Amino acid sequence: MAEKRDYYEVLGVSKDASDAELKKAFRSLARKHHPDKNPDDDDAERLFKEVQEAYAVLSNPDQRSQYDMFGHDSPGGSPFGPGGFQGVNINLDDLFSGGFDSIFSGLFGGGRASRGRRGHDVLLRHSITLEQVFEESELEITADLSTACDSCDGTGAKTPDDLQHCSTCDGQGRIMQQARVGPFVQQMVSDCPDCGATGRIILNRCSDCRGTGASTNEQTLRINIPRGTDDGLRLRHRGKGEHITNGQSGDLYIQLDIDPHPWFERDGPDLVMALPLGYPEMMLGTQVELPHIDGDSLVISVPPGSKPSETIIVQGRGMPHRRGRGRGDVTILLKLHIPEKFNKTMLSTLEEMRPSFGLPTSDIEDAVRREAQDRRN
């Protein structure tokens, strides 16, 4: 197990940092590592929890003094109980408005702790075409999503009278327990066992949702494909995830998966493709037209004397740049097409061409040297 880092090092402040400096450092790092801003980064949640724990201790005068004396090995163990710090649900809006102060103040007895309950996030995957990305199309997506139960308005109770205030936690959903360890008083905050952290007791449950307060309904969502979207991009819809009673609904993420194109591969805003040509087309040159993602034909002019593995670039016909104006290019790799089967006529023709177009065995070594020299220049 990795050794726990020093709290001051985690926040990037000195040991004599003021409360204002602690708060500024925490808000900056929490915004940077917030899981909502880093949905595909498994390490973000760990770092977000780490800066939360550091700030929770150092922002409390008593705990900071104890930490300065004993470090992580303070008498009585972790101030957060045997399980250690479990993290606090802080929205990005809280980090900009400063609304996290009251959340941390309750962890050590400075007030009643209230950890907002939040439903699970939901991920939907939707396939789109390269043409839709180019056109920045608007999509309609139909999905079964969690919403508040219509019968009980999301309370989970059969009638309003069947919903009571939890007396154990005074409707906060969290309880605080104290235990004396030597000269210190250890305070722990945990979910209320009587109400399941909801702050409310249901006497008779709603028969439609069975007390969950949520139901599943078909919804239609309209989304706009962003300019130059990359494969796997996730679009976030706040509050469209799992509905939860007496808490905040989770978020819905729609992941856009781009279907493989019949011949194009993407390299950022550029498109790459291979163009098979016969030997006569390579030698004499040709012009090829292909249907293109922008609706106009892609005209590829192959000059006479072209060689396999050479590339032709058609500028400005690729995908739109994600930022700024303009489009990428289309890169065409020339490939020599060789028939799978040869009849007698074809073989006879090739034999006749050998003196004019073949490479004598005695010249192969010189040709190999020239090829290597051209490749290196």
Secondary structure, 3 states (H helix, E strand, C coil): CCCCCCHHHHHCCCCCCCHHHHHHHHHHHHHHHCCCCCCCCHHHHHHHHHHHHHHHHHCCHHHHHHHHHHHHHCCCCCCCCCCCCCCCCCCHHHHHHCCCHHHHHHHHCCCCCCCCCECCCEEEEEEECHHHHHHCCEEEEEEEEEEECCCCCCCCECCHHHEEECCCCCCCCEEEEEEEECCEEEEEEEECCCCCCCCEEECCECCCCCCCCEEEEEEEEEEECCCCCCCCEEEEECCCCCCCCCCECCCEEEEEEECCCCCCEEECCEEEEEEEECHHHHHHCEEEEECCCCCCCEEEEECCCCCCCCEEEECCCCCECCCCCCECCEEEEEEECCCCCCCHHHHHHHHHHHHHHCCCHHHHHHHHHHHHHHHHC
